[in-house]
């Protein structure tokens, strides 16, 4: 990573730092409540990664409010380097989200006195990262094209769908005699545990790489 790309990452971090603090406090509270209320630590992991997508997008809002996007027009920074820095920033947010999700999963599992299934933890983290790569991959080019304020509602549709899914599963799980709807999926991942982290990483990074290429095309045609 050259110094200009590193500077772009730092600029994004310092611009979005204040919103990240508030976001992650809210994230921890909601994820913990979900994990305990559903008695399914998996939901805490998925919600954490959904919220990580939101956190990665707030940098666009922060830049727009501060008018700092215009700095890229005067800084000795190529547009392609700005895009690379923005996606590396997103990747950093995703990794932080994974760490938080991992810790929450273990803590909630231990507090609920459930058996810690390593394969299930790895599977949920892998699915979470794949989702993160997909959601960020879809939203970033849209933010660059139309701005965060105009496109936010549409790019957060996956988050709303996850919340609806959580509510539905909570209702189903509360009924007696109803099997865990994720049992088959978790069993599949258990039987193929070795490939899970590799698949999750490859899928997530592939989405980000393709998105970065598209975002670069969009941004190079945009006037600052």
C-alpha positions as CSV (number, residue, x, y, z in Angstrom):
1,X,0.0,0.0,0.0
2,X,1.5,3.3,-1.1
3,X,1.4,6.4,1.1
4,X,-1.4,8.1,-1.0
5,X,-3.7,5.1,-0.5
6,X,-2.8,5.0,3.2
7,X,-3.7,8.7,3.4
8,X,-7.0,8.1,1.8
9,X,-7.9,5.4,4.3
10,X,-6.9,7.7,7.2
11,X,-9.0,10.5,5.8
12,X,-12.0,8.3,5.6
13,X,-11.3,7.0,9.1
14,X,-11.0,10.5,10.7
15,X,-14.0,11.7,8.8
16,X,-16.3,8.9,9.9
17,X,-14.8,8.4,13.4
18,X,-17.4,10.2,15.4
19,X,-20.3,8.4,13.7
20,X,-18.6,5.1,14.2
21,X,-18.5,5.5,18.0
22,X,-22.2,6.1,18.2
23,X,-23.0,3.4,15.7
24,X,-21.0,0.7,17.5
25,X,-22.5,1.5,20.9
26,X,-26.0,1.0,19.4
27,X,-24.8,-2.1,17.6
28,X,-23.6,-3.8,20.8
29,X,-26.8,-3.1,22.7
30,X,-29.1,-4.3,19.9
31,X,-27.0,-7.3,19.0
32,X,-26.8,-8.4,22.7
33,X,-30.6,-8.0,23.1
34,X,-31.2,-10.0,20.0
35,X,-28.9,-12.8,21.0
36,X,-30.5,-13.3,24.4
37,X,-34.1,-12.8,23.3
38,X,-33.9,-15.3,20.5
39,X,-31.5,-17.6,22.4
40,X,-29.7,-17.9,19.0
41,X,-26.2,-16.3,19.1
42,X,-26.2,-16.7,15.3
43,X,-28.6,-13.7,15.1
44,X,-26.1,-11.5,17.0
45,X,-23.4,-12.4,14.4
46,X,-25.6,-11.7,11.4
47,X,-27.0,-8.4,12.9
48,X,-23.4,-7.3,13.7
49,X,-22.4,-7.7,10.1
50,X,-25.6,-6.0,8.8
51,X,-24.8,-3.1,11.1
52,X,-21.1,-3.2,9.9
53,X,-22.5,-2.5,6.4
54,X,-24.3,0.6,7.7
55,X,-21.1,1.7,9.5
56,X,-19.1,1.4,6.4
57,X,-21.6,3.6,4.5
58,X,-21.7,6.4,7.0
59,X,-18.3,7.7,5.7
60,X,-20.2,8.9,2.6
61,X,-22.7,10.8,4.8
62,X,-19.9,12.3,6.9
63,X,-18.0,13.5,3.8
64,X,-21.1,15.0,2.3
65,X,-22.0,16.9,5.4
66,X,-18.5,18.2,5.9
67,X,-18.0,18.9,2.2
68,X,-14.7,17.1,2.4
69,X,-15.2,15.3,-0.9
70,X,-14.0,18.4,-2.6
71,X,-10.6,17.8,-1.0
72,X,-10.1,14.9,-3.3
73,X,-10.0,17.4,-6.2
74,X,-7.0,19.3,-4.8
75,X,-5.1,16.5,-3.0
76,X,-2.3,14.7,-4.9
77,X,-4.6,11.6,-5.0
78,X,-5.7,9.8,-8.1
79,X,-9.4,8.8,-8.3
80,X,-8.4,5.2,-8.5
81,X,-6.4,5.6,-5.3
82,X,-9.4,7.2,-3.5
83,X,-11.5,4.2,-4.5
84,X,-8.9,1.8,-3.3
85,X,-8.6,3.6,0.0
86,X,-12.4,3.7,0.4
87,X,-12.7,-0.1,-0.1
88,X,-9.8,-0.8,2.2
89,X,-11.6,1.3,4.8
90,X,-14.7,-0.8,4.3
91,X,-12.7,-4.0,4.6
92,X,-11.3,-2.7,7.9
93,X,-14.8,-2.0,9.2
94,X,-15.8,-5.5,8.1
95,X,-12.9,-7.1,10.0
96,X,-13.8,-5.1,13.1
97,X,-17.4,-6.3,12.7
98,X,-16.1,-9.9,12.5
99,X,-14.1,-9.6,15.7
100,X,-17.1,-8.0,17.6
101,X,-19.4,-10.7,16.2
102,X,-17.0,-13.5,17.3
103,X,-16.8,-12.2,20.8
104,X,-20.5,-11.7,21.1
105,X,-21.2,-15.2,19.8
106,X,-19.0,-16.8,22.4
107,X,-20.1,-14.6,25.3
108,X,-23.8,-15.1,24.6
109,X,-23.4,-18.8,24.1
110,X,-21.5,-19.2,27.4
111,X,-24.0,-17.0,29.4
112,X,-26.9,-19.0,28.0
113,X,-25.0,-22.2,29.0
114,X,-25.3,-23.6,25.5
115,X,-22.8,-25.9,23.9
116,X,-20.2,-23.9,21.9
117,X,-20.3,-25.3,18.4
118,X,-17.1,-24.2,16.7
119,X,-18.4,-25.1,13.2
120,X,-21.6,-23.1,13.7
121,X,-19.5,-20.1,14.8
122,X,-17.2,-20.3,11.8
123,X,-20.2,-20.8,9.5
124,X,-22.1,-17.8,10.9
125,X,-19.0,-15.5,10.6
126,X,-18.4,-16.7,7.1
127,X,-21.9,-16.1,6.0
128,X,-21.8,-12.7,7.7
129,X,-18.6,-11.7,5.8
130,X,-20.0,-12.9,2.5
131,X,-23.1,-10.8,3.2
132,X,-21.0,-7.8,4.1
133,X,-19.1,-8.0,0.9
134,X,-22.3,-8.3,-1.1
135,X,-24.1,-5.4,0.7
136,X,-21.1,-3.0,0.6
137,X,-20.4,-4.1,-3.0
138,X,-24.0,-3.1,-4.0
139,X,-24.2,0.1,-2.0
140,X,-20.8,1.8,-2.6
141,X,-21.1,2.4,-6.4
142,X,-24.7,3.6,-5.8
143,X,-23.5,6.1,-3.1
144,X,-20.7,7.4,-5.4
145,X,-23.2,7.8,-8.3
146,X,-26.2,9.3,-6.4
147,X,-24.9,10.4,-3.0
148,X,-25.6,8.8,0.4
149,X,-28.6,11.0,1.2
150,X,-30.5,10.0,-1.9
151,X,-29.6,6.3,-2.0
152,X,-29.4,5.3,1.7
153,X,-33.0,4.0,2.0
154,X,-32.7,1.7,-1.0
155,X,-29.2,0.3,-0.2
156,X,-30.4,-0.6,3.4
157,X,-33.2,-2.8,2.1
158,X,-31.1,-6.0,3.0
159,X,-31.0,-4.8,6.6
160,X,-34.7,-4.4,6.7
161,X,-35.2,-7.8,5.3
162,X,-32.9,-9.3,7.9
163,X,-34.9,-7.7,10.7
164,X,-38.2,-9.1,9.2
165,X,-36.5,-12.5,9.0
166,X,-35.5,-12.3,12.7
167,X,-39.0,-11.4,13.8
168,X,-40.5,-14.3,11.8
169,X,-38.0,-16.8,13.1
170,X,-38.6,-15.6,16.7
171,X,-42.3,-16.3,16.3
172,X,-41.7,-19.7,14.7
173,X,-39.1,-20.7,17.4
174,X,-41.5,-19.7,20.2
175,X,-44.0,-22.3,19.1
176,X,-43.8,-25.7,20.7
177,X,-42.9,-28.6,18.5
178,X,-41.3,-26.4,15.7
179,X,-37.8,-27.4,14.7
180,X,-35.0,-24.9,14.4
181,X,-35.4,-23.5,10.9
182,X,-31.6,-23.3,10.6
183,X,-30.9,-26.9,11.6
184,X,-30.4,-28.2,8.1
185,X,-28.2,-25.3,7.0
186,X,-26.1,-25.6,10.1
187,X,-25.7,-29.3,9.6
188,X,-24.5,-28.7,6.0
189,X,-21.9,-26.3,7.2
190,X,-20.9,-28.7,9.9
191,X,-20.3,-31.5,7.3
192,X,-18.2,-29.1,5.2
193,X,-16.4,-27.2,8.0
194,X,-13.0,-26.9,6.2
195,X,-14.4,-25.1,3.2
196,X,-16.6,-22.6,5.2
197,X,-14.1,-19.9,6.0
198,X,-12.4,-20.1,2.6
199,X,-15.8,-19.8,0.8
200,X,-16.9,-16.9,3.0
201,X,-13.7,-15.0,2.5
202,X,-13.6,-15.7,-1.3
203,X,-17.2,-14.7,-1.8
204,X,-17.0,-11.5,0.3
205,X,-13.7,-10.4,-1.3
206,X,-14.9,-11.2,-4.8
207,X,-18.0,-9.0,-4.3
208,X,-15.8,-6.2,-3.0
209,X,-13.3,-6.5,-5.9
210,X,-16.0,-6.5,-8.6
211,X,-17.7,-3.5,-6.8
212,X,-14.4,-1.6,-6.6
213,X,-13.9,-2.0,-10.4
214,X,-17.4,-0.7,-11.0
215,X,-17.0,2.1,-8.5
216,X,-13.8,3.2,-10.2
217,X,-15.6,3.5,-13.5
218,X,-18.4,5.5,-11.9
219,X,-16.0,7.8,-9.9
220,X,-13.7,8.5,-12.8
221,X,-16.6,10.0,-14.7
222,X,-17.8,12.1,-11.8
223,X,-16.8,15.7,-11.4
224,X,-15.7,16.8,-7.9
